[in-house]
Amino acid sequence: MNLDAIIAEIADQADEFLAGVTDRAQARAGIAELINMDWFTLGPVDRKVVTEGVMAALEAEEFFGIEFVGDPFADDGSDDD
């Protein structure tokens, strides 16, 4: 079974089955539920690979929104003088 194809398919459907979800734990639960329904023959290791792959794809697409690291208003150290 091609796990990359499954990951891509689930990531493509995320807007539908994860509508309104902003919490990563809820997203993981939703992904696990979808895997249980549609790809129930996957073993535990493959399920983990698929879940992690989908989460990585969603993070790359900024599905959960943009998160700032540090202070976005802090002085960047450059002198404009």
Helices and strands as residue ranges (DSSP letters): H 3-17, H 24-38, H 44-60
